Amino acid sequence: MDFKKILKIKGLKYWVATAVFAVVILFIDPNNLLVTMKLGRQVRQLHEEERELAEAIVQDSVNNAELKGNLDAIEHYGRENYYMKRADEDIFVIK
C-alpha cells in the first residue's frame, strides 16, 4: 500500500513538471510559440513582397530597355503615365 502511494505521487510529479515546462515554453519564454508563429507569418509576408519586387524589377528592366533610344516609345510612355501633352492638345482624364 505504501509503495503504490509513493509510485502515484512520483508519477504525479512528472506530470506536473511536464505541464509547468509546457506552459513556460508555450507562453512565458521570450521565444514562445506565439512569437514564433508571428515571426513565421512575417517571414512569409516578406518573401511574398520580395517576389513581387523582383517581378517589378524585371518589368522595369524591360521597360528601360524598350525606352532606350526609341523616341516614339518615350513619347508614348510619357503621355500614358505622366499625362504629358503637346502644346496644341487638351487632355481629359476619366477615372
NUTIBA-281064 format. One record per residue: residue in one letter; x, y, z of N, C-alpha, C in turn. Coordinates in steps of 0.05 Angstrom, whole numbers, plus 5000, padded with zeros to 4 digits. Atoms other than C-alpha are relative to their C-alpha. Layout:
ATOM   type     nX     nY     nZ    caX    caY    caZ     cX     cY     cZ
ATOM      A      X      Y      Z      X      Y      Z      X      Y      Z
...
This chain:
ATOM   type     nX     nY     nZ    caX    caY    caZ     cX     cY     cZ
ATOM      M   5016   4976   5000   5000   5000   5000   5017   5025   5000
ATOM      D   4982   4978   4998   5055   5048   5018   5015   5004   4973
ATOM      F   4985   5000   5025   5093   5030   4954   4983   5012   4977
ATOM      K   5017   4990   5021   5033   5045   4909   4995   5030   5003
ATOM      K   5004   4972   4995   5022   5113   4942   5025   5016   4991
ATOM      I   4975   4987   5008   5095   5131   4931   5002   5001   4969
ATOM      L   5000   5001   5029   5090   5109   4858   4981   5020   4988
ATOM      K   5021   4981   5010   5027   5151   4848   5010   5029   5003
ATOM      I   4989   4973   4996   5060   5213   4878   5023   5006   4982
ATOM      K   4977   4997   5017   5123   5202   4838   4991   5005   4971
ATOM      G   5011   4996   5027   5083   5196   4773   4987   5028   4997
ATOM      L   5013   4974   5001   5044   5258   4790   5020   5023   4998
ATOM      K   4979   4980   5001   5108   5298   4800   5010   5003   4971
ATOM      Y   4990   4999   5028   5130   5281   4729   4979   5015   4982
ATOM      W   5020   4987   5016   5063   5303   4700   4999   5030   5007
ATOM      V   5000   4971   4993   5064   5369   4739   5025   5014   4988
ATOM      A   4976   4988   5011   5136   5382   4718   4997   5003   4969
ATOM      T   5005   4998   5029   5117   5368   4645   4981   5023   4994
ATOM      A   5020   4979   5004   5057   5414   4650   5012   5028   5004
ATOM      V   4987   4975   4994   5098   5470   4681   5020   5007   4977
ATOM      F   4981   4997   5022   5152   5461   4627   4985   5009   4974
ATOM      A   5015   4993   5023   5099   5464   4572   4989   5029   5001
ATOM      V   5010   4972   4996   5068   5528   4600   5022   5020   4996
ATOM      V   4977   4981   5003   5136   5561   4605   5008   5002   4971
ATOM      I   4991   4999   5028   5156   5542   4534   4979   5013   4982
ATOM      L   5021   4990   5017   5088   5559   4503   4993   5029   5004
ATOM      F   5010   4974   4995   5072   5624   4537   5019   5020   5014
ATOM      I   4984   4982   4983   5124   5653   4585   5027   5007   4988
ATOM      D   4973   4997   5012   5191   5644   4548   5000   5023   4980
ATOM      P   4999   4978   5020   5213   5705   4506   4997   4989   4971
ATOM      N   5003   5011   5027   5216   5659   4445   4977   4979   5000
ATOM      N   5022   5019   4997   5148   5627   4459   4987   4993   4973
ATOM      L   5014   5010   5024   5102   5593   4409   4986   5023   4986
ATOM      L   5014   4978   5012   5061   5656   4397   5018   5018   4984
ATOM      V   4980   4983   5013   5122   5698   4380   5011   4986   4975
ATOM      T   4990   5015   5023   5149   5643   4335   4980   4999   4977
ATOM      M   5021   5000   5021   5083   5638   4297   4998   5028   4987
ATOM      K   5001   4973   5011   5081   5714   4289   5024   5006   4981
ATOM      L   4976   4996   5017   5152   5715   4262   4999   4984   4975
ATOM      G   5003   5017   5024   5137   5658   4214   4981   5014   4980
ATOM      R   5018   4985   5018   5078   5698   4186   5014   5024   4987
ATOM      Q   4986   4977   5010   5122   5759   4179   5021   4992   4979
ATOM      V   4980   5010   5020   5176   5718   4142   4985   4994   4974
ATOM      R   5015   5007   5024   5123   5692   4093   4992   5025   4985
ATOM      Q   5008   4975   5013   5098   5763   4080   5024   5013   4987
ATOM      L   4976   4987   5012   5169   5788   4068   5009   4985   4975
ATOM      H   4994   5015   5024   5182   5731   4019   4982   5007   4977
ATOM      E   5019   4992   5020   5119   5749   3982   5007   5028   4989
ATOM      E   4992   4973   5009   5140   5822   3980   5025   4999   4983
ATOM      E   4975   5003   5015   5209   5802   3956   4994   4990   4971
ATOM      R   5007   5011   5026   5178   5761   3899   4987   5022   4983
ATOM      E   5014   4978   5015   5133   5820   3879   5020   5021   4990
ATOM      L   4981   4980   5008   5191   5868   3879   5019   4990   4979
ATOM      A   4983   5011   5021   5234   5821   3838   4985   5001   4973
ATOM      E   5016   4998   5025   5178   5818   3786   4999   5029   4990
ATOM      A   5000   4972   5008   5174   5894   3786   5026   5009   4988
ATOM      I   4973   4993   5010   5249   5899   3775   5003   4989   4971
ATOM      V   4998   5012   5027   5244   5852   3715   4983   5017   4981
ATOM      Q   5017   4984   5018   5186   5893   3686   5012   5027   4995
ATOM      D   4987   4974   5004   5223   5959   3697   5024   4997   4982
ATOM      S   4977   5004   5018   5285   5930   3663   4991   4997   4972
ATOM      V   5011   5003   5027   5243   5910   3603   4992   5027   4989
ATOM      N   5009   4973   5008   5212   5980   3601   5024   5018   4994
ATOM      N   4977   4984   5004   5280   6012   3607   5014   4993   4974
ATOM      A   4987   5009   5025   5310   5971   3550   4983   5009   4976
ATOM      E   5018   4992   5022   5249   5988   3507   5002   5030   4995
ATOM      L   5000   4971   5002   5255   6063   3521   5027   5011   4991
ATOM      K   4974   4989   5008   5329   6070   3507   5002   5005   4970
ATOM      G   4995   4993   5027   5338   6107   3443   4975   5000   4982
ATOM      N   5024   5000   5016   5266   6098   3418   4982   5023   5007
ATOM      L   5014   4975   4993   5235   6167   3416   4970   4996   5000
ATOM      D   5028   5005   5000   5166   6142   3398   4991   4986   5025
ATOM      A   5006   5014   4976   5166   6095   3457   5001   5019   5024
ATOM      I   4997   4980   4978   5190   6151   3503   4975   5018   5001
ATOM      E   5023   4983   5001   5134   6196   3479   4975   4986   5009
ATOM      H   5023   5016   4992   5082   6141   3487   5000   4996   5030
ATOM      Y   4998   5005   4971   5107   6126   3558   4993   5025   5015
ATOM      G   5005   4974   4986   5106   6200   3578   4971   5008   4999
ATOM      R   5028   4993   5003   5036   6210   3551   4982   4982   5017
ATOM      E   5017   5020   4986   5008   6147   3583   5003   5002   5030
ATOM      N   4995   5002   4971   5040   6151   3652   5001   5027   5013
ATOM      Y   4997   4974   4987   5051   6225   3664   4982   5021   4988
ATOM      Y   5020   4982   5012   4995   6256   3623   5013   5024   4986
ATOM      M   4986   4978   5014   5044   6297   3582   4985   5005   4974
ATOM      K   5015   4993   5024   5016   6334   3522   5016   5019   4983
ATOM      R   4988   4981   5018   5036   6374   3463   4987   5028   5005
ATOM      A   5009   4973   4994   5025   6450   3463   4972   5005   4990
ATOM      D   5027   4995   5011   4962   6447   3420   4979   4979   5008
ATOM      E   5018   5021   4992   4928   6390   3457   4987   5005   5027
ATOM      D   5013   5000   4974   4879   6383   3514   4998   4971   5009
ATOM      I   5002   5028   4990   4878   6321   3558   4978   4999   5020
ATOM      F   5022   5005   4981   4817   6295   3594   5005   4973   5013
ATOM      V   4995   5025   4985   4829   6242   3648   4973   4992   5012
ATOM      I   5025   5010   4990   4768   6200   3662   5007   4976   5018
ATOM      K   4995   5023   4982   4770   6154   3723   4974   4986   5006
